[in-house]
Amino acid sequence: MQSISIDAETKAAQEPGDHRAELRLWLRLLTCTKLIENEVRGRLRRDFDFTLSRFDLLAQLDKAGDGLVLGEVSKRLMVSPGNVTSLVERLIESGHISRSPSALDGRMQIIRLTDKGRREFRRMARAHGDWIGAMFRDLSPSEIDGLMQALANLKQSVLSGIADRRHE
């Protein structure tokens, strides 16, 4: 008996729970993310002797302006408080950030960029922007806009799926 070849659309209609397209999309997104992250990680190390984790922490402090409590940094970076503590210690030692007790609650520590930290972060951030620009250079503005819209839709779909799962 000869097998009959069917196209992917027909197969998906016949096996709606298959989710192959969604899995392929997830893997493609993950691959792109890892490629970009690994390149940025390597360039930060090579050009600035800096880790991506430390860069990300400085980016959060640069956005915050007045500093952040350690717990907020942990939430923003989506890492454990223990990971933040070790990053903070290294950045204090290198002179990139300072730590002081909160005026509202002396038990909480506020970390802030030092002048050196802000200056060096902004220099790294300019280079980072150039690296990303170079990696995305083959995309037209309309392709970038289309991807941004598609990813916004994906984010909403993911959040909706998570909310539905929580109500099961």
C-alpha positions as CSV (number, residue, x, y, z in Angstrom):
1,M,0.0,0.0,0.0
2,Q,1.4,3.4,-1.0
3,S,1.3,6.2,1.5
4,I,-0.4,9.4,0.5
5,S,1.6,12.6,1.0
6,I,-0.5,15.5,2.4
7,D,0.5,19.2,2.8
8,A,1.1,20.7,6.2
9,E,-2.2,22.7,6.2
10,T,-4.3,19.6,5.5
11,K,-2.4,17.6,8.1
12,A,-3.0,20.4,10.7
13,A,-6.7,20.3,9.9
14,Q,-6.8,16.6,10.3
15,E,-4.6,16.7,13.5
16,P,-5.5,20.0,15.2
17,G,-3.8,19.1,18.4
18,D,-0.4,18.6,16.6
19,H,1.0,22.1,17.4
20,R,4.0,21.5,15.1
21,A,3.8,25.0,13.7
22,E,3.7,26.6,17.1
23,L,6.7,24.4,18.3
24,R,8.7,25.3,15.2
25,L,7.9,29.0,15.9
26,W,9.0,28.7,19.5
27,L,12.3,27.0,18.5
28,R,12.9,29.7,15.8
29,L,12.3,32.4,18.4
30,L,14.6,30.7,20.9
31,T,17.3,30.2,18.3
32,C,17.3,33.9,17.3
33,T,17.3,34.9,20.9
34,K,20.3,32.7,21.8
35,L,22.2,33.8,18.7
36,I,21.8,37.4,19.6
37,E,22.4,36.9,23.3
38,N,25.6,34.9,22.7
39,E,26.9,37.5,20.3
40,V,26.2,40.4,22.8
41,R,27.6,38.3,25.6
42,G,30.9,37.7,23.7
43,R,31.2,41.4,22.6
44,L,30.6,42.7,26.1
45,R,33.3,40.3,27.4
46,R,35.8,41.1,24.6
47,D,35.3,44.9,24.3
48,F,34.5,45.8,27.9
49,D,35.5,42.8,30.1
50,F,31.9,42.9,31.4
51,T,29.2,40.2,31.7
52,L,25.7,40.5,30.3
53,S,24.3,40.1,33.8
54,R,26.2,43.0,35.1
55,F,25.3,45.1,32.0
56,D,21.6,44.2,32.6
57,L,21.8,45.3,36.2
58,L,23.4,48.6,35.2
59,A,20.7,49.1,32.6
60,Q,17.9,48.7,35.2
61,L,19.7,51.2,37.5
62,D,20.1,53.7,34.6
63,K,16.4,53.5,33.9
64,A,15.5,53.9,37.5
65,G,17.5,57.0,38.0
66,D,17.2,57.2,41.8
67,G,18.3,53.7,42.5
68,L,16.4,50.5,43.4
69,V,16.0,48.2,46.4
70,L,17.5,44.8,45.9
71,G,14.2,43.0,45.7
72,E,13.0,45.2,42.9
73,V,16.2,44.5,40.9
74,S,15.7,40.8,41.4
75,K,12.1,41.1,40.0
76,R,13.2,43.2,37.1
77,L,16.0,40.9,36.1
78,M,13.9,37.8,36.9
79,V,16.7,36.2,38.9
80,S,16.9,35.1,42.5
81,P,17.9,37.5,45.2
82,G,21.1,35.5,45.8
83,N,22.2,36.1,42.2
84,V,21.5,39.8,42.6
85,T,23.5,40.0,45.8
86,S,26.6,38.5,44.2
87,L,26.3,40.8,41.1
88,V,25.9,43.8,43.4
89,E,29.0,43.0,45.5
90,R,31.1,42.8,42.3
91,L,29.8,46.0,41.0
92,I,30.4,47.8,44.3
93,E,34.0,46.5,44.3
94,S,34.5,47.7,40.7
95,G,33.1,51.2,41.6
96,H,30.1,51.0,39.2
97,I,27.4,51.2,41.9
98,S,27.0,52.2,45.5
99,R,24.7,50.9,48.2
100,S,23.1,52.7,51.1
101,P,20.2,52.1,53.6
102,S,16.8,53.4,52.5
103,A,15.7,56.6,54.2
104,L,12.2,55.0,54.7
105,D,13.3,51.7,56.0
106,G,16.9,51.2,57.2
107,R,16.6,47.5,56.7
108,M,16.3,47.9,52.9
109,Q,19.3,48.6,50.8
110,I,19.2,51.0,47.8
111,I,21.7,50.6,45.0
112,R,22.6,53.3,42.6
113,L,24.9,53.9,39.7
114,T,28.0,55.9,40.5
115,D,29.2,58.5,38.1
116,K,31.8,55.9,36.8
117,G,29.0,53.3,36.5
118,R,26.7,55.7,34.6
119,R,29.5,56.8,32.3
120,E,30.7,53.3,31.5
121,F,27.2,51.9,31.2
122,R,26.3,54.5,28.6
123,R,29.4,53.8,26.6
124,M,28.6,50.1,26.6
125,A,24.9,50.9,25.8
126,R,25.9,52.9,22.7
127,A,28.1,49.9,21.5
128,H,25.3,47.5,22.3
129,G,22.9,49.5,20.2
130,D,25.4,49.5,17.3
131,W,25.8,45.7,17.6
132,I,22.0,45.1,17.5
133,G,21.7,47.5,14.6
134,A,24.3,45.6,12.7
135,M,22.6,42.2,13.4
136,F,19.2,43.5,12.2
137,R,20.6,45.5,9.3
138,D,19.1,43.2,6.7
139,L,15.5,43.8,7.9
140,S,13.6,46.7,6.3
141,P,11.7,49.2,8.5
142,S,8.4,47.6,7.4
143,E,9.7,44.1,8.4
144,I,10.7,45.4,11.8
145,D,7.3,47.0,12.2
146,G,5.6,43.7,11.2
147,L,7.7,41.7,13.6
148,M,7.0,44.1,16.4
149,Q,3.3,43.8,15.7
150,A,3.5,40.0,15.4
151,L,5.5,39.7,18.7
152,A,3.0,42.0,20.5
153,N,0.2,39.7,19.3
154,L,2.3,36.7,20.5
155,K,2.9,38.3,23.9
156,Q,-0.8,38.9,24.3
157,S,-1.6,35.3,23.3
158,V,1.0,34.0,25.8
159,L,-0.4,36.1,28.6
160,S,-3.9,35.0,27.7
161,G,-2.8,31.3,27.7
162,I,-1.1,31.8,31.1
163,A,-4.3,33.4,32.5
164,D,-6.5,30.6,31.2
165,R,-4.2,28.0,32.7
166,R,-4.3,29.7,36.1
167,H,-8.1,29.5,36.0
168,E,-8.3,25.8,35.3
